[in-house]
C-alpha cells in the first residue's frame, strides 16, 4: 500500500520513515518528466497541488534481480485512477524506463522498490484539472527482505468506504502514517482499519485475508479497501489451486476467530499475520501454499522478461 515523500525506506517493522539526505544521495538517479536527473537536482513548483494539498497518485512496484514484478497491472491501475480524477497525463511507455532506472542505480541484483508518482500540478483548489506543470517521476531504492510474519492492532480510526478517494492510491498518505505510528507506540507493526459500517477493510499498507474452515475470505472493494495488485494476484492464484475465495463483508469477529490470517502488499508479497491484538495465529497450510504460489509467480515474471 505506499508512501508520501520519495524515497521512503522500510524499517524492519514495516513502518515508513521520511527520507534523509543520506538516503537521497544513495538513490543516485531518477526519471522525471522525460529526463534522467540526479536525485538532488529534482524539483517542482512549490505551488504544485501535490505539495500544497496532497493531490497526487502513486504506485509502488517490486523489482527482483532487475525485473519489475507485475508492472503492467500497476500501470493499468494508475491509468484507471487518473481517469477517475479526470486526468489525461502523457504517461510514457514505463516498462523500459523502469528497467533502465534499475540499471542506472545498480539494483539489478536482489530486491528493489520502484515508486512511480504523478502530481496534480499548479491550479485552483476548486479545479481538479491536471496542471500543465504537473510532475511525473520514478525512483528506485534497495528493498529489504520482508519478514514472513507481522503483528497488528485495531486502529482507533476508520476508513470511509463512501469517500470519493476510496480505492485510489493517493499521495495524501498522512492518515496511514499517523495510524502506523500509533500502532508502533503500542508495540505492533501494522494496524487494521474497519470502515464506517464496522466491517473489516484493510491495514495501513496492505490488504487483509482470513482463512476460516478452509475458505479464503477478503474484504470486497465496496469496503473501501485499495484493490491491491498482490491482492488480485493472490485471488487468481487461489483459484488455480482450487482454494475457494470469497470477497464480501467481513466483521471484526471473522478476524478474531480466523484459523489463519495474512496480509498482501506489492513489496512484501504475502506475509502471515501471527498476532492481532491478543489473538495469536499459528502458521497455516493455506497461507504457506499461497506464499509459495506467489513466489513461483514472481519467478515466472522474471523468467518471461
C-alpha positions as CSV (number, residue, x, y, z in Angstrom):
1,X,0.0,0.0,0.0
2,X,2.8,3.1,-0.1
3,X,4.3,6.5,1.0
4,X,4.3,10.3,0.6
5,X,7.9,11.5,0.5
6,X,10.1,9.8,-2.1
7,X,12.0,7.7,-1.4
8,X,10.8,6.1,1.8
9,X,12.9,3.2,3.1
10,X,11.2,0.5,5.0
11,X,12.3,-0.3,8.5
12,X,12.4,-3.9,9.9
13,X,8.9,-3.5,11.3
14,X,7.5,-2.2,8.0
15,X,6.8,1.4,9.0
16,X,7.9,4.1,6.6
17,X,10.1,6.9,7.7
18,X,10.8,10.2,5.9
19,X,13.9,10.2,3.6
20,X,17.1,11.7,4.8
21,X,19.7,13.4,2.7
22,X,21.9,10.3,3.0
23,X,19.1,8.2,1.6
24,X,18.6,10.7,-1.3
25,X,22.3,10.6,-2.1
26,X,22.2,6.8,-2.1
27,X,19.5,6.9,-4.8
28,X,21.7,8.4,-7.5
29,X,19.4,8.7,-10.5
30,X,15.7,9.2,-11.0
31,X,13.5,9.7,-14.1
32,X,11.3,12.8,-14.1
33,X,9.2,14.3,-16.9
34,X,11.3,12.6,-19.6
35,X,14.7,13.4,-18.1
36,X,17.3,11.5,-16.2
37,X,18.3,13.5,-13.1
38,X,20.5,13.2,-10.0
39,X,18.1,12.9,-7.1
40,X,19.4,16.2,-5.5
41,X,18.6,18.0,-8.8
42,X,14.9,17.1,-8.8
43,X,12.4,19.8,-8.0
44,X,8.9,21.0,-8.9
45,X,6.8,24.0,-8.4
46,X,6.0,25.0,-4.7
47,X,2.5,25.7,-6.0
48,X,2.0,22.1,-7.2
49,X,-1.1,20.8,-5.6
50,X,0.7,17.5,-4.9
51,X,2.7,19.5,-2.3
52,X,0.1,22.0,-1.1
53,X,-2.9,19.8,-0.8
54,X,-1.7,16.2,-1.5
55,X,-3.3,16.0,-4.9
56,X,-1.4,13.1,-6.5
57,X,-1.3,9.4,-7.2
58,X,1.5,6.8,-6.9
59,X,2.3,3.2,-7.5
60,X,4.9,1.1,-5.6
61,X,6.4,-1.7,-7.7
62,X,8.7,-4.5,-6.6
63,X,11.7,-5.4,-8.7
64,X,13.7,-8.6,-8.3
65,X,17.1,-9.1,-9.9
66,X,16.5,-6.2,-12.2
67,X,12.9,-7.0,-13.4
68,X,9.8,-5.1,-12.3
69,X,7.2,-7.5,-10.9
70,X,3.5,-7.2,-12.1
71,X,4.4,-3.7,-13.6
72,X,1.7,-3.9,-16.3
73,X,-1.0,-4.3,-13.6
74,X,0.4,-1.4,-11.6
75,X,0.5,0.9,-14.7
76,X,-3.1,-0.1,-15.6
77,X,-4.3,0.8,-12.1
78,X,-2.5,4.1,-12.3
79,X,-4.2,4.9,-15.6
80,X,-7.6,3.9,-14.2
81,X,-7.0,6.1,-11.2
82,X,-6.1,9.1,-13.4
83,X,-9.3,8.6,-15.3
84,X,-11.3,8.7,-12.1
85,X,-9.8,12.1,-11.4
86,X,-10.4,13.2,-15.0
87,X,-6.7,13.3,-15.7
88,X,-5.2,12.5,-19.1
89,X,-1.5,12.6,-18.4
90,X,1.0,11.8,-21.2
91,X,2.4,8.7,-19.5
92,X,5.4,7.2,-21.2
93,X,6.0,3.5,-22.0
94,X,7.2,2.9,-18.5
95,X,8.5,-0.6,-18.5
96,X,11.7,0.2,-20.5
97,X,12.2,3.2,-18.2
98,X,11.8,1.0,-15.1
99,X,14.5,-1.4,-16.2
100,X,16.9,1.4,-17.2
101,X,16.3,3.1,-13.8
102,X,17.2,-0.1,-12.0
103,X,20.3,-0.5,-14.0
104,X,21.4,3.1,-13.5
105,X,21.0,2.7,-9.8
106,X,22.9,-0.6,-9.7
107,X,19.9,-2.5,-8.4
108,X,20.0,-5.5,-10.8
109,X,20.6,-8.0,-8.0
110,X,18.2,-8.6,-5.2
111,X,15.1,-6.6,-4.3
112,X,14.3,-3.0,-5.1
113,X,11.3,-0.7,-4.5
114,X,10.2,1.4,-7.5
115,X,7.9,4.3,-7.0
116,X,6.0,6.0,-9.8
117,X,4.2,9.2,-8.9
118,X,2.2,11.9,-10.5
119,X,1.2,15.2,-9.0
120,X,-1.7,17.5,-9.9
121,X,0.4,20.4,-10.8
122,X,-0.5,24.0,-10.0
123,X,-4.0,25.2,-10.3
124,X,-7.1,26.3,-8.4
125,X,-8.2,24.2,-5.4
126,X,-11.7,24.3,-6.9
127,X,-10.4,22.7,-10.1
128,X,-9.2,19.1,-10.3
129,X,-7.8,19.6,-13.9
130,X,-4.2,18.3,-14.3
131,X,-1.9,21.4,-14.3
132,X,0.4,21.8,-17.3
133,X,3.4,21.8,-14.9
134,X,2.4,18.5,-13.2
135,X,5.3,16.2,-12.4
136,X,5.7,12.5,-13.3
137,X,8.7,10.9,-11.7
138,X,10.1,7.4,-10.9
139,X,12.6,6.4,-8.2
140,X,14.2,3.2,-7.2
141,X,15.8,2.2,-3.9
142,X,17.0,-1.0,-2.3
143,X,14.3,-3.0,-0.6
144,X,15.0,-5.2,2.4
145,X,13.7,-8.8,2.6
146,X,10.2,-8.9,4.0
147,X,9.7,-10.8,7.3
148,X,7.5,-13.9,7.0
149,X,5.0,-12.7,9.6
150,X,3.9,-9.5,11.3
151,X,1.6,-8.2,14.0
152,X,-1.3,-5.7,14.0
153,X,-3.7,-3.9,16.3
154,X,-7.1,-2.5,15.6
155,X,-6.9,1.2,14.6
156,X,-8.9,3.7,16.6
157,X,-9.7,5.4,13.2
158,X,-12.0,4.2,10.4
159,X,-11.9,4.1,6.6
160,X,-14.7,5.9,4.8
161,X,-15.9,3.5,2.2
162,X,-18.0,6.3,0.7
163,X,-15.1,8.6,0.2
164,X,-14.6,9.8,-3.4
165,X,-10.9,8.7,-3.0
166,X,-11.8,5.2,-1.8
167,X,-9.8,2.7,-3.9
168,X,-7.3,5.2,-5.1
169,X,-3.6,5.1,-4.1
170,X,-3.3,8.8,-3.2
171,X,-0.3,10.9,-2.4
172,X,-2.2,12.2,0.7
173,X,-0.9,9.4,2.9
174,X,-0.6,11.1,6.3
175,X,-3.7,9.2,7.7
176,X,-1.9,5.9,7.2
177,X,1.3,7.2,8.8
178,X,-0.4,8.5,11.9
179,X,-2.2,5.2,12.3
180,X,1.1,3.3,11.8
181,X,2.9,5.5,14.4
182,X,0.1,4.8,16.9
183,X,0.3,1.1,16.3
184,X,4.1,1.2,16.7
185,X,3.8,3.1,20.0
186,X,1.7,0.1,21.3
187,X,4.2,-2.5,20.0
188,X,2.6,-3.5,16.8
189,X,3.9,-3.4,13.2
190,X,0.6,-2.9,11.3
191,X,-2.9,-1.6,12.1
192,X,-6.3,-2.9,10.8
193,X,-8.9,-0.4,9.7
194,X,-12.6,-1.0,10.0
195,X,-14.9,1.1,7.8
196,X,-17.8,3.3,8.9
197,X,-20.1,0.3,8.8
198,X,-17.9,-1.6,11.3
199,X,-16.6,-4.1,8.6
200,X,-13.1,-5.1,8.0
201,X,-11.4,-3.0,5.3
202,X,-7.6,-3.2,5.1
203,X,-4.4,-2.4,7.0
204,X,-2.5,0.8,6.7
205,X,-0.1,-0.6,4.0
206,X,-1.6,-3.9,2.9
207,X,-4.7,-5.9,2.1
208,X,-6.2,-8.4,4.5
209,X,-7.1,-12.1,4.1
210,X,-8.5,-14.5,6.6
211,X,-9.0,-18.3,6.4
212,X,-12.0,-19.9,8.1
213,X,-13.0,-23.6,7.7
214,X,-10.8,-24.0,4.6
215,X,-12.2,-20.9,2.9
216,X,-10.3,-17.8,1.9
217,X,-12.1,-14.6,2.7
218,X,-11.2,-11.0,2.0
219,X,-13.0,-7.6,2.1
220,X,-14.5,-6.6,-1.2
221,X,-13.6,-3.2,-2.8
222,X,-17.0,-2.0,-1.6
223,X,-15.4,-2.0,1.9
224,X,-13.3,1.0,0.8
225,X,-10.1,-1.0,0.6
226,X,-7.5,-0.4,-2.1
227,X,-7.8,-3.0,-4.9
228,X,-4.2,-4.2,-4.3
229,X,-2.2,-5.7,-7.2
230,X,-0.8,-8.5,-5.0
231,X,-4.3,-9.0,-3.6
232,X,-5.6,-9.6,-7.1
233,X,-2.7,-11.9,-7.9
234,X,-3.4,-14.0,-4.8
235,X,-7.1,-14.3,-5.5
236,X,-6.2,-15.6,-9.0
237,X,-3.6,-18.0,-7.6
238,X,-6.1,-19.3,-5.1
239,X,-8.4,-20.2,-7.9
240,X,-5.7,-22.0,-9.7
241,X,-5.0,-24.0,-6.5
242,X,-8.7,-24.9,-6.1
243,X,-9.0,-22.7,-3.0
244,X,-12.4,-21.0,-2.7
245,X,-12.0,-17.3,-2.2
246,X,-15.0,-15.0,-1.3
247,X,-14.9,-11.2,-1.5
248,X,-17.5,-9.7,0.8
249,X,-18.5,-8.1,4.1
250,X,-16.3,-9.3,7.0
251,X,-16.7,-8.5,10.6
252,X,-14.1,-8.0,13.3
253,X,-15.2,-11.3,14.7
254,X,-14.3,-13.0,11.5
255,X,-10.7,-11.9,12.0
256,X,-10.7,-12.7,15.7
257,X,-11.9,-16.3,15.1
258,X,-9.9,-17.0,11.9
259,X,-7.9,-20.1,11.5
260,X,-5.2,-18.3,9.6
261,X,-4.6,-14.7,8.5
262,X,-2.2,-12.9,6.2
263,X,-1.5,-9.6,4.5
264,X,-0.6,-8.8,0.9
265,X,1.4,-5.9,-0.5
266,X,3.5,-5.3,-3.6
267,X,6.8,-5.0,-1.8
268,X,6.3,-7.6,1.0
269,X,4.3,-10.0,-1.1
270,X,2.3,-12.4,1.1
271,X,3.1,-12.1,4.8
272,X,1.4,-14.0,7.7
273,X,-0.3,-12.2,10.4
274,X,0.8,-14.0,13.6
275,X,-0.8,-11.7,16.1
276,X,-3.8,-9.4,16.1
277,X,-4.2,-7.6,19.4
278,X,-4.1,-10.5,21.9
279,X,-5.1,-13.2,19.4
280,X,-2.3,-15.4,18.0
281,X,-2.5,-17.1,14.7
282,X,-0.3,-20.2,14.1
283,X,1.3,-20.8,10.7
284,X,-1.3,-22.3,8.4
285,X,-1.3,-24.5,5.3
286,X,-3.3,-22.2,3.0
287,X,-1.0,-19.2,3.9
288,X,2.0,-21.3,3.1
289,X,0.6,-22.7,-0.1
290,X,-0.3,-19.3,-1.4
291,X,3.0,-17.8,-0.4
292,X,4.8,-20.5,-2.4
293,X,2.5,-19.9,-5.3
294,X,3.2,-16.1,-5.1
295,X,7.0,-16.8,-5.1
296,X,6.6,-19.1,-8.1
297,X,4.5,-16.4,-9.9
298,X,7.2,-13.8,-9.3
299,X,9.9,-16.1,-10.6
300,X,7.9,-16.6,-13.8
301,X,7.6,-12.9,-14.2
302,X,11.4,-12.6,-14.1
303,X,11.9,-15.5,-16.5
304,X,9.4,-14.2,-19.0
305,X,11.2,-10.8,-19.3
